[in-house]
Amino acid sequence: MFYDTTPFTAANSGYRIAFRPGEQNVCPGCGQSHWSIGRMTAECAFCATALPINNGGSFGAGSFRVSEKAKPLAA
């Protein structure tokens, strides 16, 4: 058997289906457009297909990185 050992990279994985707020969203499972929207996912009201919500940015704990300022060198 052949196993793919290359690491997964999101940039090379292609298009990802996601719920996009403010746009016409059609369910990939049944083609309807009625959604129950939660905090992290949106669920189709007809077939219960769940999609992650793509709000254009990151959220949650650890989404911001604070770097320390450069310290002056001691003489």
A tleap script that builds the chain and sets N, CA, C and O, in Angstrom:
source leaprc.protein.ff14SB
mol = sequence {
  NMET PHE TYR ASP THR THR PRO PHE THR ALA
  ALA ASN SER GLY TYR ARG ILE ALA PHE ARG
  PRO GLY GLU GLN ASN VAL CYS PRO GLY CYS
  GLY GLN SER HIE TRP SER ILE GLY ARG MET
  THR ALA GLU CYS ALA PHE CYS ALA THR ALA
  LEU PRO ILE ASN ASN GLY GLY SER PHE GLY
  ALA GLY SER PHE ARG VAL SER GLU LYS ALA
  LYS PRO LEU ALA CALA
}
set mol.1.N position { 0.828 -1.182 0.000 }
set mol.1.CA position { 0.000 0.000 0.000 }
set mol.1.C position { 0.872 1.245 0.000 }
set mol.1.O position { 1.984 1.245 0.528 }
set mol.2.N position { 0.359 2.284 -0.589 }
set mol.2.CA position { 1.053 3.564 -0.623 }
set mol.2.C position { 0.364 4.537 0.319 }
set mol.2.O position { -0.844 4.755 0.219 }
set mol.3.N position { 1.123 5.120 1.229 }
set mol.3.CA position { 0.582 6.115 2.147 }
set mol.3.C position { 1.207 7.467 1.842 }
set mol.3.O position { 2.423 7.585 1.694 }
set mol.4.N position { 0.371 8.467 1.751 }
set mol.4.CA position { 0.853 9.809 1.498 }
set mol.4.C position { 1.429 10.375 2.795 }
set mol.4.O position { 0.706 10.530 3.779 }
set mol.5.N position { 2.709 10.680 2.801 }
set mol.5.CA position { 3.357 11.183 4.003 }
set mol.5.C position { 3.646 12.674 3.940 }
set mol.5.O position { 4.280 13.214 4.847 }
set mol.6.N position { 3.194 13.351 2.890 }
set mol.6.CA position { 3.418 14.789 2.807 }
set mol.6.C position { 2.524 15.497 3.817 }
set mol.6.O position { 1.380 15.091 4.018 }
set mol.7.N position { 3.028 16.547 4.453 }
set mol.7.CA position { 2.219 17.248 5.458 }
set mol.7.C position { 1.056 18.003 4.814 }
set mol.7.O position { 1.155 18.476 3.681 }
set mol.8.N position { -0.030 18.105 5.548 }
set mol.8.CA position { -1.207 18.821 5.075 }
set mol.8.C position { -0.959 20.312 5.179 }
set mol.8.O position { -0.522 20.802 6.220 }
set mol.9.N position { -1.235 21.031 4.112 }
set mol.9.CA position { -1.160 22.490 4.135 }
set mol.9.C position { -2.468 23.035 3.583 }
set mol.9.O position { -2.913 22.636 2.507 }
set mol.10.N position { -3.080 23.948 4.326 }
set mol.10.CA position { -4.371 24.487 3.932 }
set mol.10.C position { -4.299 25.246 2.612 }
set mol.10.O position { -5.266 25.247 1.850 }
set mol.11.N position { -3.168 25.891 2.331 }
set mol.11.CA position { -3.040 26.662 1.100 }
set mol.11.C position { -3.079 25.771 -0.134 }
set mol.11.O position { -3.499 26.220 -1.200 }
set mol.12.N position { -2.654 24.531 -0.013 }
set mol.12.CA position { -2.618 23.624 -1.156 }
set mol.12.C position { -3.821 22.695 -1.229 }
set mol.12.O position { -3.891 21.856 -2.126 }
set mol.13.N position { -4.768 22.826 -0.306 }
set mol.13.CA position { -5.867 21.872 -0.258 }
set mol.13.C position { -7.048 22.266 -1.131 }
set mol.13.O position { -7.946 21.447 -1.331 }
set mol.14.N position { -7.085 23.478 -1.656 }
set mol.14.CA position { -8.164 23.867 -2.554 }
set mol.14.C position { -9.308 24.583 -1.866 }
set mol.14.O position { -9.180 25.037 -0.729 }
set mol.15.N position { -10.423 24.680 -2.563 }
set mol.15.CA position { -11.593 25.410 -2.084 }
set mol.15.C position { -12.248 24.678 -0.925 }
set mol.15.O position { -12.373 23.453 -0.955 }
set mol.16.N position { -12.661 25.408 0.082 }
set mol.16.CA position { -13.347 24.830 1.234 }
set mol.16.C position { -14.762 25.365 1.289 }
set mol.16.O position { -14.980 26.576 1.233 }
set mol.17.N position { -15.708 24.476 1.397 }
set mol.17.CA position { -17.104 24.885 1.513 }
set mol.17.C position { -17.312 25.467 2.896 }
set mol.17.O position { -16.940 24.849 3.893 }
set mol.18.N position { -17.909 26.666 2.967 }
set mol.18.CA position { -18.160 27.321 4.244 }
set mol.18.C position { -19.372 28.225 4.098 }
set mol.18.O position { -19.706 28.661 2.996 }
set mol.19.N position { -20.026 28.504 5.219 }
set mol.19.CA position { -21.136 29.448 5.252 }
set mol.19.C position { -20.541 30.844 5.303 }
set mol.19.O position { -19.710 31.136 6.163 }
set mol.20.N position { -20.962 31.711 4.383 }
set mol.20.CA position { -20.441 33.071 4.326 }
set mol.20.C position { -21.557 34.059 4.658 }
set mol.20.O position { -22.470 34.253 3.857 }
set mol.21.N position { -21.487 34.692 5.849 }
set mol.21.CA position { -22.524 35.649 6.237 }
set mol.21.C position { -22.622 36.801 5.228 }
set mol.21.O position { -21.612 37.279 4.710 }
set mol.22.N position { -23.837 37.225 4.968 }
set mol.22.CA position { -24.062 38.333 4.049 }
set mol.22.C position { -24.126 37.927 2.589 }
set mol.22.O position { -24.295 38.786 1.723 }
set mol.23.N position { -23.995 36.645 2.292 }
set mol.23.CA position { -24.059 36.153 0.918 }
set mol.23.C position { -25.165 35.122 0.788 }
set mol.23.O position { -25.663 34.605 1.788 }
set mol.24.N position { -25.552 34.822 -0.455 }
set mol.24.CA position { -26.514 33.762 -0.728 }
set mol.24.C position { -25.803 32.430 -0.526 }
set mol.24.O position { -24.882 32.107 -1.276 }
set mol.25.N position { -26.209 31.662 0.463 }
set mol.25.CA position { -25.589 30.378 0.763 }
set mol.25.C position { -26.546 29.253 0.410 }
set mol.25.O position { -27.658 29.181 0.933 }
set mol.26.N position { -26.108 28.381 -0.476 }
set mol.26.CA position { -26.913 27.232 -0.891 }
set mol.26.C position { -26.291 25.984 -0.279 }
set mol.26.O position { -25.077 25.791 -0.333 }
set mol.27.N position { -27.131 25.145 0.298 }
set mol.27.CA position { -26.656 23.928 0.947 }
set mol.27.C position { -26.037 22.981 -0.091 }
set mol.27.O position { -26.660 22.700 -1.115 }
set mol.28.N position { -24.820 22.489 0.163 }
set mol.28.CA position { -24.218 21.537 -0.770 }
set mol.28.C position { -24.886 20.165 -0.727 }
set mol.28.O position { -24.702 19.358 -1.638 }
set mol.29.N position { -25.662 19.894 0.331 }
set mol.29.CA position { -26.317 18.599 0.462 }
set mol.29.C position { -27.649 18.512 -0.262 }
set mol.29.O position { -27.937 17.508 -0.914 }
set mol.30.N position { -28.486 19.582 -0.152 }
set mol.30.CA position { -29.832 19.487 -0.717 }
set mol.30.C position { -30.203 20.660 -1.631 }
set mol.30.O position { -31.220 20.594 -2.322 }
set mol.31.N position { -29.408 21.720 -1.650 }
set mol.31.CA position { -29.681 22.837 -2.542 }
set mol.31.C position { -30.613 23.895 -1.969 }
set mol.31.O position { -30.911 24.877 -2.649 }
set mol.32.N position { -31.078 23.721 -0.745 }
set mol.32.CA position { -31.960 24.711 -0.116 }
set mol.32.C position { -31.118 25.860 0.450 }
set mol.32.O position { -29.889 25.791 0.465 }
set mol.33.N position { -31.797 26.914 0.913 }
set mol.33.CA position { -31.046 28.061 1.422 }
set mol.33.C position { -31.589 28.577 2.754 }
set mol.33.O position { -31.542 29.780 3.011 }
set mol.34.N position { -32.102 27.691 3.599 }
set mol.34.CA position { -32.575 28.061 4.935 }
set mol.34.C position { -31.607 27.492 5.956 }
set mol.34.O position { -31.325 26.293 5.952 }
set mol.35.N position { -31.088 28.363 6.844 }
set mol.35.CA position { -30.022 27.976 7.749 }
set mol.35.C position { -30.353 28.303 9.194 }
set mol.35.O position { -31.028 29.294 9.476 }
set mol.36.N position { -29.882 27.477 10.101 }
set mol.36.CA position { -29.878 27.761 11.535 }
set mol.36.C position { -28.436 28.125 11.856 }
set mol.36.O position { -27.537 27.293 11.728 }
set mol.37.N position { -28.217 29.366 12.272 }
set mol.37.CA position { -26.864 29.869 12.435 }
set mol.37.C position { -26.485 29.904 13.913 }
set mol.37.O position { -27.204 30.464 14.741 }
set mol.38.N position { -25.356 29.304 14.223 }
set mol.38.CA position { -24.826 29.303 15.581 }
set mol.38.C position { -23.585 30.169 15.664 }
set mol.38.O position { -23.368 31.035 14.817 }
set mol.39.N position { -22.772 29.938 16.681 }
set mol.39.CA position { -21.548 30.729 16.858 }
set mol.39.C position { -20.431 30.279 15.943 }
set mol.39.O position { -19.677 31.109 15.435 }
set mol.40.N position { -20.309 28.973 15.722 }
set mol.40.CA position { -19.199 28.436 14.937 }
set mol.40.C position { -19.641 27.770 13.635 }
set mol.40.O position { -18.867 27.696 12.681 }
set mol.41.N position { -20.896 27.281 13.593 }
set mol.41.CA position { -21.374 26.577 12.411 }
set mol.41.C position { -22.769 27.053 12.032 }
set mol.41.O position { -23.498 27.629 12.840 }
set mol.42.N position { -23.109 26.793 10.787 }
set mol.42.CA position { -24.461 27.017 10.296 }
set mol.42.C position { -24.987 25.666 9.822 }
set mol.42.O position { -24.275 24.926 9.143 }
set mol.43.N position { -26.236 25.340 10.178 }
set mol.43.CA position { -26.809 24.042 9.842 }
set mol.43.C position { -28.001 24.231 8.921 }
set mol.43.O position { -28.852 25.085 9.167 }
set mol.44.N position { -28.065 23.438 7.865 }
set mol.44.CA position { -29.187 23.494 6.932 }
set mol.44.C position { -30.457 23.067 7.658 }
set mol.44.O position { -30.472 22.047 8.347 }
set mol.45.N position { -31.518 23.848 7.502 }
set mol.45.CA position { -32.779 23.552 8.183 }
set mol.45.C position { -33.501 22.359 7.561 }
set mol.45.O position { -34.422 21.819 8.174 }
set mol.46.N position { -33.110 21.935 6.365 }
set mol.46.CA position { -33.777 20.825 5.691 }
set mol.46.C position { -33.064 19.493 5.879 }
set mol.46.O position { -33.696 18.495 6.225 }
set mol.47.N position { -31.750 19.468 5.654 }
set mol.47.CA position { -31.046 18.175 5.688 }
set mol.47.C position { -30.005 18.088 6.795 }
set mol.47.O position { -29.342 17.059 6.927 }
set mol.48.N position { -29.842 19.147 7.601 }
set mol.48.CA position { -28.929 19.178 8.748 }
set mol.48.C position { -27.453 19.118 8.370 }
set mol.48.O position { -26.625 18.721 9.189 }
set mol.49.N position { -27.110 19.505 7.143 }
set mol.49.CA position { -25.705 19.617 6.780 }
set mol.49.C position { -25.116 20.802 7.523 }
set mol.49.O position { -25.665 21.903 7.468 }
set mol.50.N position { -24.005 20.590 8.216 }
set mol.50.CA position { -23.371 21.663 8.993 }
set mol.50.C position { -22.139 22.172 8.254 }
set mol.50.O position { -21.334 21.393 7.745 }
set mol.51.N position { -22.010 23.499 8.206 }
set mol.51.CA position { -20.861 24.141 7.578 }
set mol.51.C position { -20.206 25.091 8.574 }
set mol.51.O position { -20.897 25.727 9.370 }
set mol.52.N position { -18.883 25.193 8.536 }
set mol.52.CA position { -18.230 26.189 9.390 }
set mol.52.C position { -18.546 27.589 8.878 }
set mol.52.O position { -18.721 27.789 7.676 }
set mol.53.N position { -18.618 28.549 9.780 }
set mol.53.CA position { -18.898 29.928 9.385 }
set mol.53.C position { -17.584 30.608 9.043 }
set mol.53.O position { -16.652 30.624 9.847 }
set mol.54.N position { -17.518 31.166 7.850 }
set mol.54.CA position { -16.337 31.896 7.399 }
set mol.54.C position { -16.641 33.375 7.538 }
set mol.54.O position { -17.327 33.954 6.696 }
set mol.55.N position { -16.132 33.992 8.602 }
set mol.55.CA position { -16.405 35.402 8.813 }
set mol.55.C position { -15.239 36.287 8.428 }
set mol.55.O position { -15.219 37.467 8.780 }
set mol.56.N position { -14.274 35.748 7.717 }
set mol.56.CA position { -13.186 36.550 7.193 }
set mol.56.C position { -12.029 36.799 8.129 }
set mol.56.O position { -11.124 37.559 7.783 }
set mol.57.N position { -12.018 36.198 9.287 }
set mol.57.CA position { -10.912 36.418 10.212 }
set mol.57.C position { -10.872 35.344 11.267 }
set mol.57.O position { -11.741 34.473 11.322 }
set mol.58.N position { -9.873 35.409 12.090 }
set mol.58.CA position { -9.762 34.423 13.156 }
set mol.58.C position { -10.400 34.955 14.424 }
set mol.58.O position { -10.532 36.164 14.609 }
set mol.59.N position { -10.790 34.043 15.287 }
set mol.59.CA position { -11.433 34.421 16.530 }
set mol.59.C position { -11.106 33.382 17.576 }
set mol.59.O position { -10.639 32.288 17.259 }
set mol.60.N position { -11.352 33.729 18.819 }
set mol.60.CA position { -11.128 32.779 19.888 }
set mol.60.C position { -9.841 33.050 20.639 }
set mol.60.O position { -9.103 33.984 20.325 }
set mol.61.N position { -9.587 32.230 21.623 }
set mol.61.CA position { -8.404 32.394 22.449 }
set mol.61.C position { -7.149 32.127 21.631 }
set mol.61.O position { -7.094 31.175 20.852 }
set mol.62.N position { -6.159 32.964 21.812 }
set mol.62.CA position { -4.889 32.764 21.108 }
set mol.62.C position { -4.876 33.261 19.687 }
set mol.62.O position { -3.957 32.933 18.937 }
set mol.63.N position { -5.874 34.051 19.280 }
set mol.63.CA position { -5.893 34.509 17.895 }
set mol.63.C position { -5.014 35.726 17.670 }
set mol.63.O position { -4.787 36.123 16.527 }
set mol.64.N position { -4.514 36.325 18.751 }
set mol.64.CA position { -3.625 37.471 18.623 }
set mol.64.C position { -2.275 37.113 19.218 }
set mol.64.O position { -2.199 36.479 20.270 }
set mol.65.N position { -1.247 37.510 18.563 }
set mol.65.CA position { 0.097 37.236 19.062 }
set mol.65.C position { 0.727 38.561 19.478 }
set mol.65.O position { 0.778 39.512 18.697 }
set mol.66.N position { 1.192 38.608 20.683 }
set mol.66.CA position { 1.852 39.800 21.206 }
set mol.66.C position { 3.327 39.494 21.282 }
set mol.66.O position { 3.740 38.532 21.930 }
set mol.67.N position { 4.124 40.314 20.619 }
set mol.67.CA position { 5.562 40.094 20.668 }
set mol.67.C position { 6.194 41.083 21.648 }
set mol.67.O position { 5.703 42.195 21.841 }
set mol.68.N position { 7.269 40.657 22.246 }
set mol.68.CA position { 7.971 41.529 23.170 }
set mol.68.C position { 8.761 42.556 22.364 }
set mol.68.O position { 9.280 42.264 21.287 }
set mol.69.N position { 8.835 43.766 22.918 }
set mol.69.CA position { 9.621 44.806 22.264 }
set mol.69.C position { 11.096 44.440 22.365 }
set mol.69.O position { 11.524 43.761 23.298 }
set mol.70.N position { 11.860 44.904 21.386 }
set mol.70.CA position { 13.294 44.644 21.410 }
set mol.70.C position { 13.926 45.321 22.614 }
set mol.70.O position { 13.731 46.513 22.848 }
set mol.71.N position { 14.660 44.568 23.348 }
set mol.71.CA position { 15.316 45.097 24.538 }
set mol.71.C position { 16.674 45.674 24.143 }
set mol.71.O position { 17.378 45.091 23.319 }
set mol.72.N position { 17.046 46.819 24.729 }
set mol.72.CA position { 18.361 47.387 24.390 }
set mol.72.C position { 19.480 46.495 24.919 }
set mol.72.O position { 19.332 45.847 25.954 }
set mol.73.N position { 20.566 46.470 24.219 }
set mol.73.CA position { 21.712 45.652 24.623 }
set mol.73.C position { 22.414 46.314 25.787 }
set mol.73.O position { 22.578 47.534 25.805 }
set mol.74.N position { 22.828 45.526 26.753 }
set mol.74.CA position { 23.556 46.058 27.913 }
set mol.74.C position { 24.991 46.364 27.500 }
set mol.74.O position { 25.620 45.603 26.764 }
set mol.75.N position { 25.483 47.473 27.980 }
set mol.75.CA position { 26.849 47.869 27.611 }
set mol.75.C position { 27.882 47.275 28.524 }
set mol.75.O position { 29.076 47.515 28.345 }
savepdb mol mol.pdb
quit
